[in-house]
């Protein structure tokens, strides 16, 4: 019991720390004090531009689109429900992934940051901060890693799941910078916001919903 409470406390502390970092990022963005950071990364990422890399980055952006995220969410939902029969884990999935999407909409409309207007390789509308693609990818792959971890017995399988999830999340975020539709601070802000909510969702799940052994 004491060990379990210690884990819950760590989750709360992690959520708090990540939340504070996100607020700091949000304040810097709102005060326009992070342009130097954004421009240095934009120059580095867009400096690698070539025709083949552009096709690849458009592919990763598609993997982070609402269509793909919704499809993967439905597949994961059905797998948890019909195959693993973990109904309470469905609550965790809905809270984390669905809540992240709701928070993205709320924060975007509060901040109302305009998207970059220079060297845009694709056209997209809506506000910029935080990146919806980054938040959705972090929430989806982070939640799936947490829920499916103990169902993968082999260490190699667990490592592969983490590597694939981290790689996809990072590359989806980088693709948004490369294609000129997000500032780097939008992407990092999205990761921080989604990580904050994921830690809090795991805390709620483990404290109130997780089946006891």
C-alpha positions as a Markdown table, in Angstrom:
| # | Residue | x | y | z |
|---|---|---|---|---|
| 1 | Unk | 0.0 | 0.0 | 0.0 |
| 2 | Unk | 2.8 | 2.4 | 0.9 |
| 3 | Unk | 4.7 | 1.6 | -2.4 |
| 4 | Unk | 1.5 | 2.3 | -4.3 |
| 5 | Unk | 1.0 | 5.6 | -2.6 |
| 6 | Unk | 4.5 | 6.5 | -3.3 |
| 7 | Unk | 4.0 | 5.8 | -7.0 |
| 8 | Unk | 0.8 | 8.0 | -7.0 |
| 9 | Unk | 2.7 | 10.8 | -5.4 |
| 10 | Unk | 5.4 | 10.6 | -8.0 |
| 11 | Unk | 2.8 | 10.8 | -10.8 |
| 12 | Unk | 1.3 | 13.9 | -9.2 |
| 13 | Unk | 4.7 | 15.5 | -8.8 |
| 14 | Unk | 5.6 | 14.7 | -12.5 |
| 15 | Unk | 2.3 | 16.2 | -13.6 |
| 16 | Unk | 2.9 | 19.3 | -11.6 |
| 17 | Unk | 6.5 | 19.8 | -12.9 |
| 18 | Unk | 5.4 | 19.3 | -16.5 |
| 19 | Unk | 2.5 | 21.6 | -16.0 |
| 20 | Unk | 4.7 | 24.3 | -14.6 |
| 21 | Unk | 7.1 | 23.9 | -17.6 |
| 22 | Unk | 4.1 | 24.2 | -19.9 |
| 23 | Unk | 2.9 | 27.4 | -18.2 |
| 24 | Unk | 6.4 | 28.9 | -18.5 |
| 25 | Unk | 6.4 | 28.0 | -22.2 |
| 26 | Unk | 2.9 | 29.6 | -22.6 |
| 27 | Unk | 4.0 | 32.8 | -20.9 |
| 28 | Unk | 7.1 | 33.1 | -23.1 |
| 29 | Unk | 5.0 | 32.5 | -26.2 |
| 30 | Unk | 2.4 | 35.1 | -25.1 |
| 31 | Unk | 5.1 | 37.7 | -24.3 |
| 32 | Unk | 6.8 | 36.9 | -27.6 |
| 33 | Unk | 10.0 | 36.1 | -25.7 |
| 34 | Unk | 10.9 | 32.9 | -27.5 |
| 35 | Unk | 11.4 | 34.0 | -31.1 |
| 36 | Unk | 15.1 | 33.4 | -31.0 |
| 37 | Unk | 14.5 | 29.8 | -29.9 |
| 38 | Unk | 11.9 | 29.2 | -32.6 |
| 39 | Unk | 14.0 | 30.8 | -35.4 |
| 40 | Unk | 17.2 | 28.9 | -34.6 |
| 41 | Unk | 15.4 | 25.5 | -34.8 |
| 42 | Unk | 13.4 | 26.5 | -37.9 |
| 43 | Unk | 16.6 | 27.5 | -39.7 |
| 44 | Unk | 18.2 | 24.1 | -38.8 |
| 45 | Unk | 15.1 | 22.0 | -39.7 |
| 46 | Unk | 14.1 | 23.8 | -42.9 |
| 47 | Unk | 17.8 | 24.1 | -43.9 |
| 48 | Unk | 17.6 | 20.3 | -44.7 |
| 49 | Unk | 14.8 | 20.8 | -47.2 |
| 50 | Unk | 14.8 | 18.7 | -50.4 |
| 51 | Unk | 12.2 | 17.1 | -52.5 |
| 52 | Unk | 12.5 | 13.6 | -51.0 |
| 53 | Unk | 12.5 | 14.8 | -47.4 |
| 54 | Unk | 9.5 | 16.9 | -48.1 |
| 55 | Unk | 7.5 | 13.8 | -49.2 |
| 56 | Unk | 8.6 | 12.0 | -46.1 |
| 57 | Unk | 7.6 | 14.8 | -43.8 |
| 58 | Unk | 4.2 | 15.1 | -45.5 |
| 59 | Unk | 3.8 | 11.4 | -44.7 |
| 60 | Unk | 4.6 | 11.9 | -41.1 |
| 61 | Unk | 2.2 | 14.8 | -40.9 |
| 62 | Unk | -0.5 | 12.5 | -42.4 |
| 63 | Unk | 0.3 | 9.9 | -39.7 |
| 64 | Unk | -0.5 | 12.6 | -37.1 |
| 65 | Unk | -3.7 | 13.8 | -38.8 |
| 66 | Unk | -7.1 | 13.6 | -37.2 |
| 67 | Unk | -8.1 | 10.8 | -39.6 |
| 68 | Unk | -5.2 | 8.5 | -38.7 |
| 69 | Unk | -5.5 | 9.4 | -35.0 |
| 70 | Unk | -9.2 | 8.6 | -35.0 |
| 71 | Unk | -8.6 | 5.3 | -36.9 |
| 72 | Unk | -5.9 | 4.2 | -34.5 |
| 73 | Unk | -8.0 | 5.2 | -31.5 |
| 74 | Unk | -11.0 | 3.1 | -32.7 |
| 75 | Unk | -8.7 | 0.1 | -33.3 |
| 76 | Unk | -7.1 | 0.5 | -29.8 |
| 77 | Unk | -10.6 | 1.0 | -28.3 |
| 78 | Unk | -11.9 | -2.2 | -29.9 |
| 79 | Unk | -8.8 | -4.1 | -28.9 |
| 80 | Unk | -9.1 | -3.1 | -25.3 |
| 81 | Unk | -12.8 | -3.8 | -25.2 |
| 82 | Unk | -13.2 | -7.0 | -27.3 |
| 83 | Unk | -9.8 | -8.7 | -27.0 |
| 84 | Unk | -8.4 | -7.8 | -23.6 |
| 85 | Unk | -11.8 | -7.1 | -22.1 |
| 86 | Unk | -10.4 | -4.3 | -20.0 |
| 87 | Unk | -13.4 | -2.0 | -19.6 |
| 88 | Unk | -11.8 | 0.2 | -17.0 |
| 89 | Unk | -8.8 | 0.7 | -19.2 |
| 90 | Unk | -11.1 | 2.2 | -21.8 |
| 91 | Unk | -11.9 | 4.9 | -19.3 |
| 92 | Unk | -8.2 | 5.7 | -19.0 |
| 93 | Unk | -7.9 | 5.7 | -22.8 |
| 94 | Unk | -10.9 | 8.1 | -23.3 |
| 95 | Unk | -9.7 | 10.4 | -20.5 |
| 96 | Unk | -6.2 | 10.7 | -21.7 |
| 97 | Unk | -6.7 | 10.9 | -25.5 |
| 98 | Unk | -10.0 | 12.6 | -25.5 |
| 99 | Unk | -9.0 | 15.0 | -22.8 |
| 100 | Unk | -5.9 | 16.0 | -24.6 |
| 101 | Unk | -7.9 | 16.9 | -27.7 |
| 102 | Unk | -10.3 | 19.0 | -25.6 |
| 103 | Unk | -7.4 | 20.8 | -23.8 |
| 104 | Unk | -5.8 | 21.6 | -27.2 |
| 105 | Unk | -8.9 | 23.3 | -28.4 |
| 106 | Unk | -9.3 | 25.3 | -25.2 |
| 107 | Unk | -5.7 | 26.5 | -25.1 |
| 108 | Unk | -5.5 | 27.3 | -28.9 |
| 109 | Unk | -8.6 | 29.5 | -28.6 |
| 110 | Unk | -7.2 | 31.1 | -25.4 |
| 111 | Unk | -3.7 | 31.9 | -26.8 |
| 112 | Unk | -4.9 | 32.6 | -30.4 |
| 113 | Unk | -1.3 | 32.4 | -31.8 |
| 114 | Unk | -1.1 | 32.9 | -35.5 |
| 115 | Unk | 0.7 | 30.3 | -37.5 |
| 116 | Unk | 4.1 | 31.0 | -39.3 |
| 117 | Unk | 3.6 | 32.8 | -42.6 |
| 118 | Unk | 7.0 | 32.4 | -44.2 |
| 119 | Unk | 8.1 | 29.3 | -46.2 |
| 120 | Unk | 5.0 | 27.3 | -45.7 |
| 121 | Unk | 5.0 | 24.0 | -47.7 |
| 122 | Unk | 1.4 | 23.1 | -47.0 |
| 123 | Unk | -1.7 | 25.2 | -46.3 |
| 124 | Unk | -3.6 | 24.8 | -43.1 |
| 125 | Unk | -5.9 | 27.0 | -41.0 |
| 126 | Unk | -6.5 | 27.5 | -37.3 |
| 127 | Unk | -4.4 | 28.8 | -34.4 |
| 128 | Unk | -0.8 | 27.6 | -33.8 |
| 129 | Unk | -0.1 | 27.1 | -30.1 |
| 130 | Unk | 0.0 | 24.3 | -29.0 |
| 131 | Unk | 0.5 | 21.9 | -31.9 |
| 132 | Unk | -2.6 | 19.6 | -32.2 |
| 133 | Unk | -0.6 | 17.0 | -34.0 |
| 134 | Unk | 2.1 | 16.9 | -31.3 |
| 135 | Unk | -0.5 | 16.7 | -28.5 |
| 136 | Unk | -2.5 | 14.0 | -30.2 |
| 137 | Unk | 0.6 | 11.9 | -31.0 |
| 138 | Unk | 2.0 | 12.1 | -27.5 |
| 139 | Unk | -1.4 | 11.3 | -25.9 |
| 140 | Unk | -2.2 | 8.4 | -28.2 |
| 141 | Unk | 1.2 | 6.6 | -28.3 |
| 142 | Unk | 1.9 | 7.5 | -24.6 |
| 143 | Unk | -1.4 | 6.0 | -23.5 |
| 144 | Unk | -1.1 | 2.9 | -25.6 |
| 145 | Unk | 2.4 | 2.3 | -24.3 |
| 146 | Unk | 1.2 | 2.6 | -20.7 |
| 147 | Unk | -1.9 | 0.3 | -21.2 |
| 148 | Unk | -0.2 | -2.3 | -23.4 |
| 149 | Unk | 3.1 | -2.5 | -21.5 |
| 150 | Unk | 2.3 | -5.4 | -19.2 |
| 151 | Unk | 0.6 | -7.3 | -22.0 |
| 152 | Unk | 3.9 | -7.6 | -23.9 |
| 153 | Unk | 6.0 | -10.3 | -22.1 |
| 154 | Unk | 9.2 | -10.0 | -24.1 |
| 155 | Unk | 11.6 | -7.2 | -23.2 |
| 156 | Unk | 12.5 | -6.7 | -26.9 |
| 157 | Unk | 8.8 | -6.2 | -27.7 |
| 158 | Unk | 8.5 | -3.6 | -24.9 |
| 159 | Unk | 11.6 | -1.7 | -26.1 |
| 160 | Unk | 10.4 | -1.8 | -29.7 |
| 161 | Unk | 7.0 | -0.4 | -28.6 |
| 162 | Unk | 8.7 | 2.5 | -26.8 |
| 163 | Unk | 11.1 | 3.2 | -29.7 |
| 164 | Unk | 8.4 | 3.3 | -32.3 |
| 165 | Unk | 6.1 | 5.4 | -30.2 |
| 166 | Unk | 8.8 | 8.0 | -29.3 |
| 167 | Unk | 10.1 | 8.1 | -32.9 |
| 168 | Unk | 6.7 | 8.6 | -34.4 |
| 169 | Unk | 5.8 | 11.3 | -31.9 |
| 170 | Unk | 9.1 | 13.2 | -32.5 |
| 171 | Unk | 8.9 | 12.9 | -36.3 |
| 172 | Unk | 5.3 | 14.1 | -36.4 |
| 173 | Unk | 6.3 | 17.1 | -34.4 |
| 174 | Unk | 9.4 | 17.8 | -36.6 |
| 175 | Unk | 7.3 | 17.4 | -39.7 |
| 176 | Unk | 5.1 | 20.3 | -38.6 |
| 177 | Unk | 8.2 | 22.6 | -38.2 |
| 178 | Unk | 9.7 | 21.4 | -41.5 |
| 179 | Unk | 6.5 | 22.1 | -43.4 |
| 180 | Unk | 6.2 | 25.6 | -41.9 |
| 181 | Unk | 2.9 | 25.2 | -40.2 |
| 182 | Unk | 4.1 | 25.4 | -36.6 |
| 183 | Unk | 6.8 | 27.1 | -34.5 |
| 184 | Unk | 9.1 | 24.8 | -32.5 |
| 185 | Unk | 7.6 | 26.2 | -29.3 |
| 186 | Unk | 4.1 | 25.0 | -30.6 |
| 187 | Unk | 5.5 | 21.5 | -30.8 |
| 188 | Unk | 7.3 | 21.5 | -27.5 |
| 189 | Unk | 4.3 | 23.2 | -25.9 |
| 190 | Unk | 2.1 | 20.4 | -27.2 |
| 191 | Unk | 4.4 | 17.7 | -25.8 |
| 192 | Unk | 4.4 | 19.4 | -22.4 |
| 193 | Unk | 0.7 | 19.9 | -22.3 |
| 194 | Unk | 0.0 | 16.4 | -23.4 |
| 195 | Unk | 2.5 | 14.9 | -21.0 |
| 196 | Unk | 1.0 | 16.8 | -18.1 |
| 197 | Unk | -2.5 | 15.5 | -18.9 |
| 198 | Unk | -1.2 | 12.0 | -19.5 |
| 199 | Unk | 0.5 | 11.8 | -16.0 |
| 200 | Unk | -2.7 | 13.1 | -14.4 |
| 201 | Unk | -4.8 | 10.6 | -16.3 |
| 202 | Unk | -2.5 | 7.8 | -15.2 |
| 203 | Unk | -2.8 | 9.0 | -11.6 |
| 204 | Unk | -6.6 | 9.0 | -11.8 |
| 205 | Unk | -6.7 | 5.6 | -13.4 |
| 206 | Unk | -4.3 | 4.0 | -10.8 |
| 207 | Unk | -6.0 | 5.6 | -7.8 |
| 208 | Unk | -9.7 | 5.0 | -8.8 |
| 209 | Unk | -10.1 | 2.6 | -11.7 |
| 210 | Unk | -7.2 | 0.2 | -11.9 |
| 211 | Unk | -8.2 | -3.4 | -11.0 |
| 212 | Unk | -6.4 | -4.5 | -7.8 |
| 213 | Unk | -4.4 | -7.7 | -7.8 |
